[in-house]
Each structure stands twice: as C-alpha cells, then as structure tokens.
Amino acid sequence: MPAVHPFRAIQYNQGTGDVSDLIAPPYDVLDLSHKDAMLAKNPDNIVAVDLPHVPAKELGPAEAYEASAKKLRDMIDAGTMKQSDTPAMFAYRQTFEFHGETYQRCGMVATLDTVPFGNREGGGILAHEQTFGGPKEDRMALMKATQCQTSPIFGLHPDEGGDAVKILHSVMDARDADMIADMGDDIKQEIWTISDESTIAAYQKALAGEDIFVADGHHRYNTALN
C-alpha cells in the first residue's frame, strides 16, 4: 500500500463536540435544494465550500470557486474552523440499524501517497469506475481555489490478521468520541483524534503492503493525482 500519513486537519469547533449541522453527505449526491436546506440550518455548513456549483458533474463559473475559497478563509479567520497544530489520524465510526440489526462501520481518516491507479509492488490503488472530464474539472477548480481536499476518498483494504481493526477498536473503546454528528438519517457518526506516534506507527505497519480499493471518490483521487 502507498504510505498513509497523519495530517493537520482543518476542523470545526477545534475538533470537539456536536457538528451535526456542519457536516454534509458527499457533494455529488446533493442538489440545490439539499444545499439550501443545510445552509438554512447553519450557514457555515461545509456544503458552502464543498459544493460551489450545481450540478457538480461539470465545471462551473470561476466566481463560484472563488466564493467557496472565500467562505473557507472567512470561517478560519472567524475561528469557526481551525487547522490543528499537531498532525493526526482520525478513527471514524458509523452506527446504524438495518432490518432490525445494529451495524457499525469503522475506518481511519488519513492522507495517502498519490500514485497512479493500478497494481504495483508494495500495494497499489485499484479503481473500478471510469472517470470523466467534467467532474474532474469541477474538483480541480475547487482544489486550486481552496488549496484543500474538502471531501474524503473512501477506500477499502484487506486486513486478514485484523491488526488494523484492533487498533481502531483500541482507540474507540478507550474513551468517548471527540466529535459526534447525526444528520437525521439515523446514522450516528463519531470521530476520535489520534495524535500519539505509537498508535499511528502501528496503523501504518498494519497497512503496509496492502492494496487500497477505491469505493467512492475516483474523480477526487484522479484530480489529486493530476
């Protein structure tokens, strides 16, 4: 696997508390009515930055991306968002019910060395979708304007020995989550900040040599690569 790294995230509320009115689903499943509804609840919702133009499947006007960048700068200047001083990874858990059973999906938020799609020695980034020019132009304009990756890329990786999962659970079982959210979709969202070097190193070791399969975010990854 290409190496994963901690990073200095830009976060709401200095990375603590309930952020239900500040987060949003992936930008490419939203339309203008969704955006307006979220901004009506809280004008600082991340959708104000992450969805500058509708539809997101094509390049929008330059002023739309400039407005997103200005909104991000304004929130940082006001203290609504702040970049953390210490690089960290973030354990992430979603809890939900399906057909009367409770399920949990766990993962880690980190940065990743960007390498071209395909098999490679030491692990590669594997795709299952074709990408198109319009969505990549949209994301490129936003990344250039904000100098940020504003939406996570969702990847899956093998963990046959269970080492990565054990690390996640050791963090989650030890203390309450640092950030929580519920967007009204019956999914409980929880985030734990991990800044200690030993836990980060253990997670990096657990993933060494594995492939990452991109589940969602092919256009975002391709844009970052370009």
N, C-alpha and C positions, 0 to 999 in steps of 0.2 A: 504494500500500500504506500502511495505517496505520503510523506510525513504529515502528521497533524500537529497543530501548534495552539497554545493559548494565545489570546489576543486582548487588546484593550478595547472593550466594547463601549459603545455609546448607549447609555441606558436611561430610562425614565426613573424618577424617584431615587436616584443613586443606587439602583439595583435592589430595591426593597419594596415590600408592600403589595397592595392590590392594584393591578394595572388593567383591570377588565375593560375599562372604557378607552384604553390607549392602544390596544393591540387590534390586529385585523387578520382575516383569512388571507391566503395567498392572493396577490394582486390580480392574477389572471382569471380568477373566478368571480370577480366583482364587476358590477356595472355602476352607472352613475347614481342610481337610486340607493344602492348599498353604500356608496361613498358618502352621499348626502346624509343618510341616516346615522352613520357613525360619527360624522363631524358635527351633527346636531347634538349628539350626546356629549362629545368632547372635541372642541376644535383642534386639540393637539394630538388627536389620534394619528397613528403612524401612516394611515391611508393618505393623509395630506401630503406626505413626502413620497410614499411608495407608488402611488397611482396618480401621476401628474396628468395623464391623458387617457381618455376612454374613446375607443377600445385600445387596450394595451397591446394589441396584435400588430400595430403599425406605428411608425414614427409620428409623433405629434409636433406641434409648433414649438420653436425654441423657447418661447416665453413660458411654456408650461413647465419645462425642466428647470428653468431659472427660478420659477416660483417655488418649486419643490426644494431647491437648494437654499433659497432664502428662508423658507419655513424652518428647515433644519437648523440653519445658523441662528435664527431668532429664538428657537427653543433652547439651544445651547447657551446663548447669551443671557436668556432669562433664568437659567438654572433648571428649567423643566427637564432637560436632558443633560447628561454629563458623561464625559469619557472617563472610564475608570483609570486610576493611577497604576494599577497592577495588572499584568496580563493574567487571564483566567480562561478556563473552560467552564462550561455550564451544563450540568446534568438536567435533563428535561423529561418530565413525566406527564402523560395524558391518561386520565382515568375516565372510563365511560361504561355504559351498560349496553348490551346487545342481546336481544331475546332473553331477557331476564337474568343474564350473567354479567358480572363485573369484570372488565378487562383493563389492563394497563399497558401502555406503550412507552418504552423508555429509550432515551438516546442521549447523545452528547453533542453540544454545540461547540465547534472549534473551527479554526482556519485550516486550510489544506493546501499543500503544494499543488499548483495548477499544472497539469501535464496533459498532452493530447489524449483524446479518447482512444482506448484500445488496450490490449494485453501488453504487459511489459514486465521485465524482471523486477522482483520485489513488490509486485502488485500494481494493478492499473485501475483506471477509471473506465467503467463499462457503461455504455449507453444502450437504450432500447427504443429511442424515438429519433425521427428525423427532425432537424431544426430548420427554421425558415427565416428569411431576411428581416421581415417586418418586426417581429418581436425582439430580435437581437438589436436592431437599430434603436428601438424604444429603450431597451435596458442599457445600451451603450451611452445614449444621450443622458440618461439619469445618472449612471455611474460617473461620467465625466463631470456633470454639474455638481453632484454631491460629494464626489470622491469617497463614496461609501458603497458597500454591498448592503442594500436595505432589506433584502429578502433572503432567508436561508435556503440552501440547496439541500434537499432531502436525499440522503444516501443510505444504502444498506450494505452490511459487510458480514462475512462469516465470523462465527465466534464458537467454534466447535468445542473448545475447552471451557467455555463460559467465563473466561477471565474478564472480558470487558463488562459483562453483565454484573459480575460480582463486585467490580469496582463501583459501578453505578449504584447498586443497592447498598453498598457500604456507606456511601455518602448520604443517600436518601433515608436510610434507617437511623442515621446518627443524629439528625436534627430536623427541625421544621424547614420548609422551603423558604428561600429568601424572597421570591416573588410568586404571586398567585394570580390567576385570572379565570373568569368564567364569562364567555361571550353570549350566554343564553342559549347555547346549543347542547347543554347537558354534558359538556366535556370539561372536566376540571384540569386546569393547566398549572404546572408547578415547575419552578426553576431553582436550582441550587448553584451558587457560585463556588467554583473550585480554584483556589489560587495556590495551594501548597504544592511545592515542586515534586514531592514524592508521589502523590496521587496522580498528578499529570504525567510523570515519567512512567508510572505503572500502566496507565491507559495507553500511552504511546507504544509501549512494549507489547501490550496485548494485541494491538492492531498491526504490528509490524509484519510486512509480507503479504497482507491480505488485499484482495480486490475490493473496490467500492462500486456498487451498482447504483447508478443514479435512478432514483424512483420518481423524483419530481425536481425540475429545475434545469433541464437540458439547455434551454436558451440562456439562463443566467450563468451557467458554467461556461458555455461557449463564449459568452460575452466577456467574462472574466479572463478567459484564456486569451482572447484577442486583445 
